[in-house]
Amino acid sequence: TERMSPTITETNVNILMENYTTPDKYIELASMYEENERDSFALACYDAALLLDKYNVHALTGLTKLLMKRDNWSYIVELLEQRATTKELKQLLADAYYKTGNIVQGYELHQLLNK
């Protein structure tokens, strides 16, 4: 089973009860919450989107950026190691490697990205 981000709250349950069938609706909702500085609601929406499509680039990027604001670097590494499919996500993963003390992995990924 997929583990949701470490933001599980009653909010997550309420968001999931929206019962959207595509990640796009949850991502749209997350953006709205972010604009209104309701980050916990946005996190829950990104989680819900990733339950529907665990490789959704928009949800991964949004969730990662919110987790960065919370300095949750180890979860970012866990989230992106198997899912970073774009250059932007790989760059975020490299940054998270550095922040978690995985200097060699961060350096190697930066080198690969800058070829």
C-alpha positions as CSV (number, residue, x, y, z in Angstrom):
1,T,0.0,0.0,0.0
2,E,1.1,3.5,-0.7
3,R,1.9,5.7,2.3
4,M,0.5,9.1,2.2
5,S,2.6,12.1,3.2
6,P,3.1,12.7,6.9
7,T,0.2,15.1,6.9
8,I,-2.6,12.6,7.6
9,T,-5.4,14.4,9.3
10,E,-9.1,14.6,9.3
11,T,-8.6,17.0,6.3
12,N,-7.3,14.1,4.2
13,V,-10.4,12.1,4.9
14,N,-12.6,15.0,3.9
15,I,-10.7,15.7,0.7
16,L,-10.9,12.1,-0.3
17,M,-14.6,12.1,0.3
18,E,-14.8,14.5,-2.7
19,N,-14.5,11.3,-4.6
20,Y,-13.0,12.7,-7.8
21,T,-11.9,10.1,-10.3
22,T,-9.0,12.0,-11.9
23,P,-6.0,13.6,-10.3
24,D,-6.6,16.9,-12.2
25,K,-9.5,17.9,-10.0
26,Y,-7.5,17.3,-6.8
27,I,-4.6,19.3,-8.2
28,E,-6.9,22.1,-9.2
29,L,-8.2,22.1,-5.6
30,A,-4.7,22.0,-4.2
31,S,-3.7,25.1,-6.2
32,M,-6.7,27.0,-4.9
33,Y,-5.8,26.1,-1.3
34,E,-2.2,27.1,-1.9
35,E,-3.3,30.5,-3.2
36,N,-5.3,30.9,0.0
37,E,-2.3,29.8,2.2
38,R,-4.2,26.6,3.3
39,D,-1.2,24.3,3.0
40,S,-2.5,21.4,5.0
41,F,-5.6,21.2,2.7
42,A,-3.3,21.5,-0.4
43,L,-1.1,18.7,0.9
44,A,-4.2,16.5,1.4
45,C,-5.3,17.2,-2.2
46,Y,-1.9,16.3,-3.6
47,D,-2.0,13.1,-1.6
48,A,-5.4,12.3,-3.0
49,A,-4.2,13.0,-6.6
50,L,-1.2,10.7,-6.1
51,L,-3.5,7.9,-4.9
52,L,-5.1,8.0,-8.3
53,D,-1.8,8.4,-10.3
54,K,1.3,8.0,-8.2
55,Y,3.5,9.4,-11.1
56,N,1.5,12.5,-11.7
57,V,4.1,15.2,-12.3
58,H,2.0,18.1,-11.2
59,A,1.0,16.5,-7.9
60,L,4.5,15.3,-7.2
61,T,5.9,18.8,-7.9
62,G,3.3,20.6,-5.8
63,L,3.6,18.1,-2.9
64,T,7.4,18.3,-3.0
65,K,7.4,22.1,-2.9
66,L,5.0,22.2,0.1
67,L,7.2,19.6,1.9
68,M,10.2,21.7,1.2
69,K,8.5,24.6,3.0
70,R,8.2,22.3,6.0
71,D,11.8,21.0,5.7
72,N,10.6,17.5,5.3
73,W,13.6,16.4,3.2
74,S,13.7,12.8,4.1
75,Y,10.1,12.3,2.9
76,I,10.9,14.1,-0.3
77,V,13.7,11.6,-1.0
78,E,11.3,8.7,-0.3
79,L,8.6,10.2,-2.5
80,L,10.8,11.0,-5.5
81,E,13.5,8.3,-5.6
82,Q,11.2,6.0,-7.7
83,R,9.0,8.7,-9.2
84,A,11.2,11.6,-10.4
85,T,10.6,11.4,-14.2
86,T,11.2,15.0,-15.2
87,K,14.3,17.2,-14.9
88,E,12.6,19.5,-12.4
89,L,11.6,16.6,-10.2
90,K,15.2,15.1,-10.4
91,Q,16.6,18.5,-9.5
92,L,14.3,18.6,-6.4
93,L,15.5,15.1,-5.5
94,A,19.1,16.1,-5.8
95,D,18.4,19.1,-3.5
96,A,16.7,16.8,-1.0
97,Y,19.7,14.4,-1.2
98,Y,22.0,17.3,-0.2
99,K,19.6,18.4,2.6
100,T,19.5,14.8,4.1
101,G,23.3,14.5,4.0
102,N,23.5,12.2,0.9
103,I,26.1,14.4,-0.7
104,V,27.4,11.8,-3.1
105,Q,24.0,11.0,-4.4
106,G,23.1,14.7,-4.8
107,Y,26.4,15.4,-6.6
108,E,26.0,12.5,-9.0
109,L,22.4,13.4,-9.8
110,H,23.4,17.1,-10.4
111,Q,26.2,15.9,-12.7
112,L,23.9,13.7,-14.6
113,L,21.3,16.6,-15.0
114,N,23.9,19.1,-16.2
115,K,25.4,17.0,-19.0
